[in-house]
Structure formats: C-alpha cells, structure tokens
Amino acid sequence: MDKKMFDELMTGAKQMRDHAAGKKVAGVREVVREIKPPRPLAKEDIIRLRRKLRVSQAAFALLLNTSAATVRAWEQGVNTPSGSTLRLLAIARKNPEALFTV
C-alpha cells in the first residue's frame, strides 16, 4: 500500500472516531429534525379518506398505485397499509388533492 492511500485511510479512521465521539466532522450531515413514522390507519380512516376524495375503490387504488383488491382488504380490515403507502396516505389525509396533482 502506498503512503497516499494509507494517509487517506488514516484520515477516514480518525473522522469515524471523531464522529462516533459526537464531534463535528466535515462532510457529515446531521439530522436536524426528528421524523416520526406515520401512525397506522384503521379501516374507518381509509374509508373516510376515500369518500372525502369522492372516488371508488378502483379509482382510489389507481391514485395509490395499488390494486382494488388491496384497497378492499384495507377497508374490510383484512390487511393494513404499511411502508411508503402509509406515508402517502398520511400526506393525502393532510392534503387530499395532492393525490390528483401527479
């Protein structure tokens, strides 16, 4: 290993040590805001949102890029949305028209 590569590795190791100790390190971003996961939605919440949008289950599924069977399962309480769909539904609850803008 040449000296330049060794020096780069040592610099990186020192930066990792400093970062782990809570020191500021150039080039490392800090999280400034805590981001909480969206709360789970009950079947009634999903039905209420769909009705507020005045769309059918099939149209709601298209807006969420999922299947009508999935929406039906949510509304019957057989399944619940999760992951990115849950985040999208949280956004739609605050701003329902957002689903129509894309």
C-alpha positions as CSV (number, residue, x, y, z in Angstrom):
1,M,0.0,0.0,0.0
2,D,1.4,3.4,-0.9
3,K,1.7,6.3,1.5
4,K,-1.1,8.3,-0.1
5,M,-3.6,5.5,0.3
6,F,-2.5,4.9,3.9
7,D,-2.9,8.5,4.7
8,E,-6.4,8.6,3.3
9,L,-7.4,5.5,5.3
10,M,-6.0,7.0,8.5
11,T,-7.8,10.3,7.8
12,G,-11.1,8.3,7.3
13,A,-10.5,6.3,10.5
14,K,-9.9,9.5,12.5
15,Q,-13.0,11.1,11.1
16,M,-15.1,8.0,12.1
17,R,-13.6,8.1,15.6
18,D,-14.5,11.8,15.9
19,H,-18.0,11.3,14.6
20,A,-18.6,8.4,17.0
21,A,-17.5,10.6,19.8
22,G,-20.0,13.3,18.8
23,K,-17.6,15.7,17.3
24,K,-18.5,17.6,14.1
25,V,-16.8,16.2,11.0
26,A,-16.5,18.0,7.7
27,G,-18.7,16.3,5.0
28,V,-21.0,14.5,7.5
29,R,-24.6,15.7,7.6
30,E,-26.6,15.9,10.8
31,V,-30.2,15.2,11.2
32,V,-31.8,18.4,12.2
33,R,-35.4,17.3,12.5
34,E,-36.8,14.1,14.0
35,I,-39.0,12.3,11.5
36,K,-41.7,10.1,13.0
37,P,-43.3,7.2,11.1
38,P,-46.9,7.8,10.1
39,R,-49.5,6.4,12.5
40,P,-51.3,3.2,11.4
41,L,-54.7,3.8,9.9
42,A,-57.9,2.0,10.9
43,K,-60.2,0.7,8.2
44,E,-62.6,3.6,9.0
45,D,-59.8,6.1,8.3
46,I,-59.2,4.7,4.9
47,I,-62.9,4.6,4.0
48,R,-63.3,8.2,5.3
49,L,-60.3,9.4,3.2
50,R,-61.6,7.6,0.0
51,R,-65.1,9.1,0.5
52,K,-63.6,12.6,1.1
53,L,-61.9,12.2,-2.3
54,R,-65.2,11.1,-3.8
55,V,-63.7,8.1,-5.6
56,S,-64.5,4.4,-5.9
57,Q,-62.2,1.8,-4.5
58,A,-60.9,1.1,-8.0
59,A,-60.1,4.8,-8.6
60,F,-58.5,5.1,-5.1
61,A,-56.3,2.1,-5.9
62,L,-55.2,3.9,-9.1
63,L,-54.3,7.0,-7.2
64,L,-52.2,5.0,-4.7
65,N,-50.7,2.7,-7.4
66,T,-52.1,-0.4,-5.9
67,S,-54.9,-2.9,-6.7
68,A,-58.6,-2.5,-5.9
69,A,-58.4,-5.8,-4.0
70,T,-55.8,-4.3,-1.7
71,V,-58.0,-1.3,-1.0
72,R,-60.9,-3.6,-0.4
73,A,-58.8,-5.6,2.1
74,W,-57.8,-2.4,3.9
75,E,-61.4,-1.3,4.1
76,Q,-62.6,-4.7,5.4
77,G,-59.8,-4.8,8.0
78,V,-58.2,-7.9,6.5
79,N,-55.0,-6.1,5.8
80,T,-53.5,-2.7,6.7
81,P,-51.3,-0.3,4.6
82,S,-47.7,-0.1,5.6
83,G,-44.4,1.4,4.4
84,S,-44.5,4.0,1.7
85,T,-48.2,3.6,1.2
86,L,-48.8,4.5,4.8
87,R,-46.7,7.7,4.3
88,L,-48.6,8.5,1.1
89,L,-52.0,8.1,2.9
90,A,-50.7,10.4,5.7
91,I,-49.9,13.0,3.1
92,A,-53.3,12.6,1.5
93,R,-55.1,13.0,4.8
94,K,-53.4,16.4,5.3
95,N,-53.8,17.4,1.6
96,P,-56.3,15.2,-0.2
97,E,-55.8,17.0,-3.5
98,A,-52.1,16.0,-3.5
99,L,-53.1,12.6,-5.0
100,F,-54.6,14.3,-8.0
101,T,-51.6,16.6,-8.8
102,V,-49.2,13.9,-10.1
